[in-house]
Amino acid sequence: MVLVGATHDDKQVATGRFGALMAIDMEADGLATILIEAE
């Protein structure tokens, strides 16, 4: 479970429960592109 706070930034970075680094790119139309990099 990953909790990401809503901010005015275009991109956010969150750490997953398994240590994976996830870069979340929020698009203007509301779609989210999530890039997951497993360690």
N, C-alpha and C positions, 0 to 999 in steps of 0.2 A: 504494500500500500504506500502510495506516494502522495504527499500533500504539498501542493504548490499554491502559494499565496498569489492573489491577483494584484498585479502592479501595473504601472503605466509603461514598463519596459517592454520592448519588442521581443526580447529573448530572456528566458529564465533557465537556471540550471538547478537540477534537483538530484539528490542521491537516493537511489532505490534501496530497498530493504536488504538486497543481496550485494550491495556495494557497487552496483552498476551506475555509471555516470550518465545521466539522461539530460540532453539539451532539448528544451521545449521551445519551439518557434511558433508563436501565435500569429496567425495570418489575420488580415483585416476583416476577412469574411467569417471569422470565427473558427476556421479549421485549425487544427494543431498538428504540426509536424514534429514527431518525437524521434530523436536520434539516440540510440542506446549503445553505449560502449561498455562491454563486459570486461572485467579485469581478469 
